[in-house]
Amino acid sequence: VLGGTGVGKSSFINVAAGTHDNRVGLGLSSETRGFSITNFEQNGIRFCVVDTPGFDDTSRTDVEILIELANFLESRFRAQFLFSGIVYMHRITDVRFTGSHRKQIQYLRKLCGTQTLRKVVFVTSFWDQVKGEVAEQREAELRDNFLAEEINNGAKMMRSDGSRESAISALATCGGSKVVLQVQQELVEEKKPFYRTAIGVELQADIIQRRESIQKVREELGKQLDKETRLEKAELLKAEMERLRKQLVELGFAEKSMQSYKRSHTS
C-alpha cells in the first residue's frame, strides 16, 4: 500500500484486517517509519498487506524513502516473495492535485513499469469528509486528467468509504496473479545499480533540476545582498541564502545515498 503521508494507508489496512496493529497518525508528524506486514483471512482468502512509509514525510526525503522501498522490494523478490498488486492511496479531500502529487505518480510509474500498471488500484480515501458532488467531481478529474495514462494501461480506481467491505474489495481487485515490478527486475535480474534503474534516473533528474533552481535563486539573492544597505533586510537575505545552502547539502547527501545503494542479499 503506497501513497503520501496522511492519506490513510495504516487506517485502510487496519480496517481491512479488523485490527489496530498499524499505528495511525493523528498529528502533523508521519507515523509509519518502516514496513509493516499484516496477514489476515477474509471469506476464505488470505491477504498479506504491506504498510509503507509515506511520501512527503516530515523527517525524511522522498529519495530516502524510495531507496528503502527499492531495497525492501528487492529483498522480497530475492526471497521469492511476489506481490499481487499495489494499492496507491490519495485523499479525496485534497482540493488540488499538486506538483508533489504529480511527482509521486511519476515515481509509481518508474517503480512499476507500464506493463504492471494493470495491477495497480488507485484508492481515494476520506469520502466521509467531502460533500458527494464535490468528491465525485474531484474523482472524475483524477480519472480523466491526472491518472488517465495509468487507467488506459489497465489501472483501476476505487473508493474507500471507511468500511471493511470497501477495503477488502480494493485489495481483492489487485489480487490474483503475481507480478514482478520494474525496479525488482532491474535490480535483480538485470543487476543494474540503483542509480541506473528507471526510478534512480528519475530521482537523479529531480536532484539536478532542484540544484539548478536553488543555485539560480541563491545567485539572485547574492546580487540583492550586494546592493542592500538596510541591515535588517541584509540579515534576512543571508538567512535565506543559508537555508538554501543547507538544501544543496541535503541534495548532495541524497545523490551519494543513491550511489552507495546497498543491494539486499536475502536468499
C-alpha positions as CSV (number, residue, x, y, z in Angstrom):
1,V,0.0,0.0,0.0
2,L,1.7,3.2,-1.2
3,G,0.8,6.9,-1.0
4,G,1.7,10.2,0.6
5,T,1.9,10.8,4.3
6,G,-1.5,11.1,5.9
7,V,-3.6,9.6,3.1
8,G,-4.9,6.8,5.4
9,K,-2.8,3.8,4.5
10,S,-2.5,2.4,8.0
11,S,-6.1,3.0,8.8
12,F,-7.1,1.3,5.5
13,I,-5.1,-1.8,6.4
14,N,-6.4,-1.8,10.0
15,V,-10.0,-1.7,8.8
16,A,-9.4,-4.4,6.2
17,A,-7.8,-6.7,8.7
18,G,-10.1,-5.8,11.6
19,T,-7.2,-4.9,13.8
20,H,-5.4,-1.9,15.2
21,D,-1.8,-3.2,14.7
22,N,-0.7,-0.4,12.4
23,R,-0.2,2.9,14.2
24,V,-2.4,5.7,12.8
25,G,-1.1,9.2,12.8
26,L,-3.3,11.9,14.2
27,G,-0.9,14.8,14.3
28,L,1.4,16.6,11.9
29,S,4.2,14.0,12.1
30,S,4.4,10.9,9.9
31,E,3.6,7.8,11.9
32,T,4.7,4.8,9.7
33,R,8.5,4.7,9.9
34,G,9.3,1.3,8.3
35,F,7.5,-1.5,6.6
36,S,4.7,-3.3,8.5
37,I,3.3,-6.6,7.2
38,T,-0.3,-7.6,8.2
39,N,-1.6,-11.1,7.5
40,F,-5.3,-11.9,7.7
41,E,-8.0,-14.0,6.2
42,Q,-11.5,-12.9,4.9
43,N,-14.1,-15.1,3.2
44,G,-11.5,-17.9,2.7
45,I,-9.0,-15.6,1.0
46,R,-5.6,-15.0,2.7
47,F,-4.2,-11.5,2.5
48,C,-0.7,-10.3,3.1
49,V,-0.6,-6.5,3.1
50,V,2.4,-4.2,3.5
51,D,2.2,-0.8,5.0
52,T,4.9,1.6,3.7
53,P,6.4,4.9,4.7
54,G,4.5,7.8,3.0
55,F,6.0,10.2,0.5
56,D,6.3,13.9,1.7
57,D,7.5,12.6,5.0
58,T,8.0,15.1,7.8
59,S,11.5,13.9,8.6
60,R,12.8,12.1,5.5
61,T,13.2,12.9,1.9
62,D,11.4,11.1,-0.9
63,V,14.9,9.9,-2.1
64,E,15.5,8.1,1.3
65,I,12.0,6.6,1.3
66,L,12.3,5.4,-2.3
67,I,15.7,3.8,-1.6
68,E,14.2,2.0,1.4
69,L,11.3,0.9,-0.8
70,A,13.5,-0.4,-3.5
71,N,15.6,-2.3,-1.0
72,F,12.5,-3.9,0.5
73,L,11.1,-4.8,-2.9
74,E,14.5,-6.3,-3.9
75,S,14.8,-8.3,-0.7
76,R,11.3,-9.7,-1.2
77,F,12.0,-10.7,-4.8
78,R,15.2,-12.4,-3.8
79,A,13.3,-14.3,-1.2
80,Q,10.8,-15.4,-4.0
81,F,8.0,-13.4,-2.4
82,L,6.0,-11.8,-5.2
83,F,3.2,-9.3,-4.8
84,S,-0.2,-9.5,-6.4
85,G,-0.5,-5.8,-6.9
86,I,-0.3,-2.2,-5.5
87,V,-2.9,-0.1,-3.8
88,Y,-2.0,3.6,-4.2
89,M,-4.0,5.9,-1.9
90,H,-5.0,9.5,-2.5
91,R,-7.1,11.8,-0.3
92,I,-10.3,12.9,-2.0
93,T,-10.2,15.8,0.4
94,D,-7.2,17.3,-1.4
95,V,-8.5,20.4,-3.2
96,R,-5.7,20.4,-5.8
97,F,-3.5,17.8,-7.5
98,T,-0.2,19.4,-6.7
99,G,3.2,19.2,-8.2
100,S,4.1,16.8,-5.3
101,H,1.2,14.6,-6.2
102,R,2.3,14.5,-9.9
103,K,5.8,13.6,-8.8
104,Q,4.6,10.7,-6.7
105,I,2.6,9.3,-9.5
106,Q,5.7,9.5,-11.7
107,Y,7.7,7.6,-9.1
108,L,5.0,5.0,-9.1
109,R,5.3,4.6,-12.9
110,K,9.1,4.2,-12.6
111,L,8.8,1.6,-9.8
112,C,6.1,-0.5,-11.5
113,G,6.7,-0.1,-15.2
114,T,4.0,0.2,-17.8
115,Q,3.3,-3.5,-18.0
116,T,2.4,-3.9,-14.3
117,L,0.1,-0.8,-14.1
118,R,-2.8,-3.2,-14.7
119,K,-2.2,-4.5,-11.1
120,V,-2.4,-1.0,-9.6
121,V,-5.6,0.1,-7.8
122,F,-5.9,3.8,-7.0
123,V,-8.0,4.1,-3.9
124,T,-9.4,7.5,-2.8
125,S,-9.9,8.0,0.9
126,F,-11.8,10.3,3.3
127,W,-15.1,10.2,1.4
128,D,-17.0,11.0,4.6
129,Q,-15.3,14.4,4.8
130,V,-16.4,15.9,1.5
131,K,-19.8,16.5,0.0
132,G,-20.8,14.0,-2.5
133,E,-21.0,16.2,-5.6
134,V,-17.6,17.8,-4.8
135,A,-15.9,14.4,-4.2
136,E,-17.4,12.9,-7.4
137,Q,-16.1,15.9,-9.4
138,R,-12.6,15.5,-8.0
139,E,-12.7,11.8,-8.6
140,A,-13.7,12.4,-12.3
141,E,-10.9,14.9,-12.6
142,L,-8.4,12.5,-11.2
143,R,-9.5,9.7,-13.5
144,D,-9.8,11.8,-16.7
145,N,-6.8,14.1,-16.3
146,F,-4.2,13.1,-13.8
147,L,-4.4,9.3,-13.9
148,A,-5.5,8.9,-17.5
149,E,-2.3,7.2,-18.6
150,E,-2.4,4.7,-15.7
151,I,-6.1,4.0,-16.3
152,N,-5.5,3.5,-20.0
153,N,-2.8,0.9,-19.1
154,G,-5.2,-1.1,-17.0
155,A,-5.1,0.5,-13.6
156,K,-8.3,0.6,-11.6
157,M,-9.8,3.3,-9.4
158,M,-11.9,2.6,-6.3
159,R,-13.3,4.4,-3.2
160,S,-12.6,3.7,0.4
161,D,-15.5,4.9,2.5
162,G,-14.0,3.6,5.8
163,S,-15.9,0.3,5.7
164,R,-14.2,-3.1,5.8
165,E,-16.1,-4.1,2.7
166,S,-14.6,-1.3,0.6
167,A,-11.1,-2.0,1.8
168,I,-11.4,-5.7,1.1
169,S,-12.9,-5.0,-2.3
170,A,-9.9,-2.8,-3.2
171,L,-7.4,-5.4,-2.0
172,A,-9.2,-8.2,-3.8
173,T,-9.2,-6.2,-7.1
174,C,-5.4,-6.2,-7.3
175,G,-5.1,-9.8,-6.1
176,G,-4.7,-12.9,-8.2
177,S,-1.7,-13.4,-10.4
178,K,1.7,-12.3,-9.1
179,V,3.8,-9.6,-10.8
180,V,7.4,-8.5,-11.0
181,L,7.8,-4.8,-10.7
182,Q,10.2,-3.0,-13.0
183,V,12.5,-2.0,-10.2
184,Q,12.7,-5.6,-9.0
185,Q,13.6,-6.8,-12.5
186,E,16.2,-4.0,-12.9
187,L,18.0,-4.6,-9.6
188,V,17.9,-8.4,-9.5
189,E,17.5,-9.8,-13.0
190,E,19.4,-7.1,-14.9
191,K,21.8,-6.4,-12.0
192,K,21.6,-2.6,-12.5
193,P,23.0,-0.3,-9.8
194,F,20.1,1.7,-8.2
195,Y,21.1,5.0,-9.9
196,R,20.7,3.4,-13.3
197,T,17.2,2.0,-12.7
198,A,14.2,3.9,-14.0
199,I,13.4,5.3,-10.6
200,G,17.1,6.1,-9.9
201,V,17.3,8.0,-13.2
202,E,14.1,9.9,-12.3
203,L,15.4,10.8,-8.9
204,Q,18.8,11.9,-10.3
205,A,17.0,14.2,-12.8
206,D,14.9,15.7,-10.0
207,I,18.1,16.4,-8.0
208,I,19.8,18.1,-10.9
209,Q,16.7,20.2,-11.6
210,R,16.3,21.1,-8.0
211,R,20.0,22.0,-7.6
212,E,20.0,24.3,-10.6
213,S,16.8,26.0,-9.4
214,I,18.3,26.6,-5.9
215,Q,21.6,27.8,-7.3
216,K,19.8,30.3,-9.5
217,V,17.8,31.7,-6.6
218,R,21.0,32.0,-4.4
219,E,22.7,33.9,-7.2
220,E,19.8,36.4,-7.3
221,L,19.8,36.7,-3.6
222,G,23.5,37.3,-3.6
223,K,23.1,40.2,-6.1
224,Q,20.4,41.7,-3.9
225,L,22.6,41.3,-0.8
226,D,25.4,43.2,-2.6
227,K,23.2,46.2,-3.2
228,E,21.3,46.1,0.1
229,T,22.1,48.8,2.6
230,R,19.5,48.1,5.3
231,L,20.9,45.8,8.0
232,E,17.6,44.1,8.8
233,K,16.9,43.3,5.2
234,A,20.5,42.1,4.6
235,E,20.2,39.7,7.6
236,L,17.0,38.2,6.1
237,L,18.7,37.7,2.8
238,K,21.7,36.0,4.5
239,A,19.3,33.7,6.4
240,E,17.5,32.7,3.2
241,M,20.8,32.0,1.4
242,E,21.9,29.8,4.3
243,R,18.7,27.9,4.2
244,L,19.2,27.2,0.5
245,R,22.8,26.2,1.1
246,K,21.6,23.6,3.5
247,Q,19.2,22.3,0.9
248,L,22.1,22.0,-1.6
249,V,24.0,19.9,1.0
250,E,20.9,17.7,1.5
251,L,20.8,17.1,-2.3
252,G,24.4,16.1,-2.2
253,F,23.7,13.6,0.5
254,A,20.7,12.2,-1.5
255,E,23.0,11.8,-4.5
256,K,25.6,9.9,-2.5
257,S,23.0,7.7,-1.0
258,M,21.8,6.6,-4.4
259,Q,25.4,5.9,-5.5
260,S,26.1,3.8,-2.4
261,Y,22.8,1.8,-2.5
262,K,23.4,-1.5,-0.8
263,R,21.9,-4.5,-2.5
264,S,19.9,-6.9,-0.5
265,H,21.3,-10.4,-0.2
266,T,18.3,-12.2,1.1
267,S,18.2,-15.7,-0.2
